[in-house]
Amino acid sequence: MGKVEENLAKAGYTVPEAAKPVAAYVPALVSGRDVLTSGQLPTVGGKLQHTGKVGAQVSPEAAKDAARTCALNALGAIRMVAGDLDRVEQVLRLAVYVASAPGFTGQPQVANGASELMQTAFGDAGQHTRSAVGVFELPMDAPVEVEVWVRLKA
């Protein structure tokens, strides 16, 4: 187990194996030194943690936890193509999509679940740019979806 996974284990998290795609895409792709993930849903053992809209069926706190799960799944996809999370030099960007009930405007707080996980995992190298976007629907009625872009060490 590398340093990044040790950091996560100390905080009580385990990086899962990359989730199998549910359509025609790959979980992650390497381009030069960059790794980009496909959107990762909050699945545990192949099942969604929660379904529904944040601010209606899903509380903001549960959605923040779901964003954390999405980020862990993204790390599993990155590890699959990079071989070792310790190869990550910098987390560059997160895109967090939140299936939002009408009037819900707490997308940044939901996205903090993924952002805080990256900082726990990578320390200063976990600082990143981010978008937190409210959307009407996500695949399989998921409340949150997260994409991650990292740069690998030379």
N, C-alpha and C positions, 0 to 999 in steps of 0.2 A: 504494500500500500504506500503510495506516494504522499508527499506533504499536503497536497490539496485535499486528498481524500481523508487524510488524518485530521485536517482542520474541520472538515465536515463531520467526521465521526465524533470528534470532541463536542460538537454542537448537537449531536444526536441524529445526524442525517447519514443516509447511505445512497450512493449513486447507483441507480438501477442499470440494467442492460438497456440498450437502445430499444425503444418501442418499434414494433413492426409497423410499417406504413399501412394506412387504411385505404390508400388510393395509389395513383401512379406517380410516385416521387420517392426520393431517398431521404433518410432521416438527417443526413449531414453531408456536406460536400467540401472538399479541400480545393482552394484556388490559390496557388502560390503558398504564402505563409498564413493565409486566412482560412478559417473554417466558418461556414455559415450553416445554421440548422434550419430545417423546415419548422413550421409551427408545431410546437409541442403542447399537447393537452394534459390536463391534470389526471393522468391515469396511474393507478397503482394496481399491479397484477393484471393489467389489461382492462380494467374497469375504471370508469370515471368516478372520481371522488364525490363530485356534486354535479347536478344538472340544473339548468334554469338561469334566469336573469339575476344579476347582482342588483340588490336593492329591492328585490321581490322575493323569489324563492331561495336565493342564496344571500347570506349576510355579507357585509363587507369584510368581516373578520375571516369567515370561511373562504371567501374569494382570495384574500391575501395569502392564506395557507395554500390554496389551489395554485396561485401564481408561483409559490415556492416549489410545489410539486412539479409544475411545468419546467421550472429552471433546473431542477434535479434531472428530469427526463432529458432536457437539452444537454446537460453535462454528460449523460450516458451516451447520447448521440455523438458528441464531440470526442469522447474517449474512444468510441468505436472506430473513428477514422484517424485520430491522432495517436492512438495506442496508449497514451498516458496523459492525464490532465496536468501533470507537472511540465509538460511541453508548452502550456499556454503562457505567453508573455504578457498579454493584456486582453481584458474583455473590452471590446470596442463599443458595442451597441446592443441594446435590448429593444425589441418591439413587443409591447404587451397590449393585447386586444381583450377588452372586457365586454362581455355581453351584458348590456346595461338596461335596466328598467327605465321607463320614461322618468326624467327628472333626476336620475342618479348621476352625480358629478364627482364621485370619489375615485375615479380611475387612477390618479397618481398614488393614492394610498394603497390600493389593491396591488399596483405594480411594485410597490416597495417590497412585497414578499419576494419577488424574483431578484430585485436589486440588492437587498440585504443579504440574500443567500450568496450572491456572487462576491460580495465583500467579505463574507465569512470564509468562503472557499479560497479566495485569491488575495486577500488583504488589499493593499494599495492597487495592485494590478486588477482588482475587481471593480474599480471605478470606471464608469462607462457613460456614454450618451444613451438617451432613452426616449421613446415615445410611449405614451399611455393613452390608448384610443378607445372610446366607447363605440361599440358596434351593436347592431340589432340582433344578429344571430351568429353563432359559431358552430362548427361541425359537431354533430351528435348531441347538440344542446349543451355543450360545455360552457361554463361561465367565463373561462379565461383561456387564452392561448398565448404562448411566448415563443418568440424567435430570438436566437442569440448569434452574435458575430464576434469571433475572437481572433487574435493574431498569435501564431505560434512562434516560439523562439527560433532564431536562425540556426 
